[in-house]
Amino acid sequence: MSFTEKLLEIKANAAQYLRPESQAVSDRTIAWLNSSGAAAKVLKVGQRAPEFALTAADGRLVSSDKLLMKRPALLLFFRGRWCPYCVAQLEALRDARPKFEKGGIASLAVSPQTLRQIDFMQEQYRLNFPLFRDERNRVAQAFGVAYEVPPEQQDLYRKSFVNLPFINGEDSWTLPMPSAFVLDGSGPIQFASVHTDFTQRVDPEMLLKVFADKVSQDTSVSAS
């Protein structure tokens, strides 16, 4: 099953069990994100990525300089272990990880959830790359992908036992829009993908093609 097919399967299964009024709330949240111009605030290709720091699984705060070390890197923002679309994307990244390692590409998967939630997720899905905590979505805000969950969506999450204040360890009720940035470690952003619709994600295999194309371009420039 391809990654796209997996996402469609999750969406179809959700449609069987989600009440129409609950689906309407999610649809209105997506429409609000689209109409609010939230995606326009996202950092664009060609802009320089800001300096940032993330909390590693062992609790250390690690700077972007040490995380990137001038290597090509994938910076992936996801919502949390409670989101099946996030899980599917991280499992796809897990399966593609040997190809990323072969290319010397660092993978930084980032969410606002607590270290305890991160530890559960790492073990449950046998993820072979590090997960980082972005407390209160500060790094997501710097990249322009954070938003405050609307009140009616908050109510829906509470009814669905998605207790974000508990999961994230703080009460800001902010989340990142599912996003992927390709960084080269020292220069401008090479690729940026953001989805206001949380059921959509970029395929890790497509991201590998982005990295391969960049390497090809760099080689051509060097040769000339």
Secondary structure as GFF3:
##gff-version 3
##sequence-region A 1 224
A	DSSP	alpha_helix	3	17	.	.	.	ID=ss1
A	DSSP	alpha_helix	20	35	.	.	.	ID=ss2
A	DSSP	three_ten_helix	38	41	.	.	.	ID=ss3
A	DSSP	beta_strand	53	55	.	.	.	ID=ss4
A	DSSP	beta_strand	61	63	.	.	.	ID=ss5
A	DSSP	alpha_helix	64	68	.	.	.	ID=ss6
A	DSSP	beta_strand	73	77	.	.	.	ID=ss7
A	DSSP	alpha_helix	84	102	.	.	.	ID=ss8
A	DSSP	beta_strand	106	111	.	.	.	ID=ss9
A	DSSP	alpha_helix	115	124	.	.	.	ID=ss10
A	DSSP	beta_strand	131	133	.	.	.	ID=ss11
A	DSSP	three_ten_helix	135	137	.	.	.	ID=ss12
A	DSSP	alpha_helix	138	142	.	.	.	ID=ss13
A	DSSP	beta_strand	146	148	.	.	.	ID=ss14
A	DSSP	alpha_helix	151	159	.	.	.	ID=ss15
A	DSSP	alpha_helix	164	168	.	.	.	ID=ss16
A	DSSP	beta_strand	174	176	.	.	.	ID=ss17
A	DSSP	beta_strand	179	183	.	.	.	ID=ss18
A	DSSP	beta_strand	191	194	.	.	.	ID=ss19
A	DSSP	alpha_helix	204	223	.	.	.	ID=ss20
###
